Amino acid sequence: MKIIFASVFVMFITTSSALAVDFNSIIDENSKAQSDLHFKIKETVRDARVAADLARDSENKFIADQTESIHVKTPKDFLTFQKEKTQYRPSRAQGEKRLAQEFEDLE
C-alpha cells in the first residue's frame, strides 16, 4: 500500500513540474508573438505615413520614424513661470560680477 501511495505521489510531482515547464513555454511563445506583432505594427504605421506623404504631395515630408523625441533649443523665458520672471533677483556674486564688468567697460 505504501509503495502504491509513493508511486502515485511521485507521478503527481513529475506531472505538476511538467505542467510548469509547459506553462513557461507558453509564456515564451506569447512574448515572442507580442514582439513580432509590435514590429509588424511599427512597419505598417511607417509605410502608411510614407504613403500618406507621397499621396498628399505637400511640403511636409516624412523624415524619421525611429526618433522618440526631437531636441530643440528653447529660450529660458519660455519655460519659466510668470512669478519667477517678476520676482527674479540675481545672486550677490552675479551682481558683483555685473558691476565689475560695468566699471571695466567705463575705463
Helices and strands as residue ranges (DSSP letters): H 2-56, H 76-79, H 82-86, H 92-106
